């Protein structure tokens, strides 16, 4: 299956853009905020929470970075107005990190402050390893400045992550823990599947040991089962953790979690940069390409796998 997934990814650049858009419709809310709000309303009606991401990492000037920040403030206004259960996820590159740390910090703090005034929360996404130090730095600085409504993402794929968990433990951070989609050099990132899983579980246990709220972000059924076992052993209440998944990826698995009484948050991206996002996510995580191909085929072929 891994070979098939990688083969699918190699074909992506040759796929006509309208076809990619049709496939991506299930995994990206759309181009406009109203599209994202429509999806969040549906998710909330299904008993799920959301986190909205404004797509736009290829920032070339400060004006574009400030426009992304303004889009997040507009998002918070809409969420507050409609009383929807969603926070936001932000990427530091989208807020101008590659143009300058101070620009990024200024934009991010404005977004976090705006969210706090509306009793909402900002998750700082973790990108590739070139941004890790600055991402952790800006998170620490915001916490030191008194902002409690901000969380961070840690990636099990990075060999440094257990050290980062221990370094952050005193802050009791609100963490999204994921495997990580970026293929890093072997000296800094795990390549072995089982090693990534082991790192994920160790990070999860140490975060819980430190009293942290963790968003367990994975579509890996084995990891989900291990997390559920840990939740039961620790006697964690429903409000002390959550599971997280990507919009449109393995929705039946997410529905099962909700039926079992777990809180589930769905990552909901929108924006004009949908094509670059689609290609990047699929190229950097071939397994997601396999999930998407399987789900798409299920929808196109009536009766496949008992559907229809």
RAHU-V626980 format. One record per pair of residues at least 4 apart in sequence whose ideal C-beta (glycine too) atoms are under 6 Angstrom apart, sorted by the first residue. I is the first residue (numbers start at 1). J is the second residue. If there is no record, write none. Layout:
<<I	J> <I	J>>
This chain:
<<5	286> <5	287> <5	289> <5	290> <6	286> <8	289> <8	293> <9	282> <9	283> <9	286> <9	289> <12	279> <12	282> <15	19> <15	20> <20	24> <20	278> <23	296> <24	28> <24	278> <26	248> <27	247> <27	248> <28	269> <28	274> <29	35> <29	36> <29	39> <29	268> <29	270> <30	35> <30	270> <31	272> <35	270> <36	52> <36	268> <36	270> <37	78> <39	268> <40	50> <40	84> <40	86> <43	48> <43	50> <43	266> <44	84> <44	85> <47	258> <48	264> <48	266> <49	85> <49	265> <50	86> <50	266> <50	268> <51	87> <51	89> <51	265> <51	267> <52	75> <52	86> <52	88> <52	268> <53	89> <53	269> <54	68> <54	71> <54	72> <54	271> <55	269> <55	271> <55	273> <55	277> <56	68> <56	94> <56	271> <56	273> <57	91> <57	93> <57	94> <59	64> <59	65> <59	96> <62	103> <65	95> <65	96> <65	107> <68	94> <69	95> <69	107> <69	110> <69	111> <72	88> <72	111> <73	114> <75	88> <76	114> <76	115> <76	118> <76	120> <79	84> <79	86> <80	118> <87	120> <87	121> <88	122> <89	123> <89	125> <91	125> <92	97> <92	104> <92	131> <92	135> <93	97> <93	98> <93	127> <95	104> <95	107> <95	108> <96	103> <96	104> <96	107> <97	104> <97	134> <99	103> <101	134> <104	108> <105	138> <111	122> <112	122> <112	142> <112	147> <112	150> <115	120> <115	122> <115	149> <116	149> <121	149> <122	150> <123	151> <124	139> <124	152> <125	153> <126	135> <126	153> <126	155> <127	131> <128	182> <129	184> <129	188> <131	135> <139	152> <142	147> <142	150> <143	171> <151	174> <152	173> <152	175> <153	176> <154	161> <154	175> <154	177> <155	178> <155	180> <156	161> <156	179> <156	196> <156	199> <156	200> <156	203> <157	179> <157	180> <157	189> <157	190> <157	196> <158	189> <159	188> <160	164> <161	203> <162	202> <162	203> <165	203> <165	206> <165	207> <168	173> <169	210> <172	211> <172	212> <173	212> <174	213> <175	207> <175	212> <175	214> <176	215> <176	217> <177	203> <177	204> <177	214> <178	217> <179	196> <181	284> <181	285> <184	188> <184	189> <186	191> <190	195> <190	196> <200	223> <201	226> <207	212> <207	214> <214	241> <215	242> <215	244> <216	227> <216	243> <217	244> <218	223> <219	245> <219	249> <219	250> <231	236> <236	240> <236	241> <242	263> <242	265> <243	257> <243	262> <243	264> <244	265> <245	254> <245	266> <246	267> <247	266> <247	268> <249	291> <254	264> <257	262> <257	264> <258	264> <273	277> <279	283> <280	284> <282	289> <297	301> <298	304> <298	305> <298	307> <302	308> <303	308>>
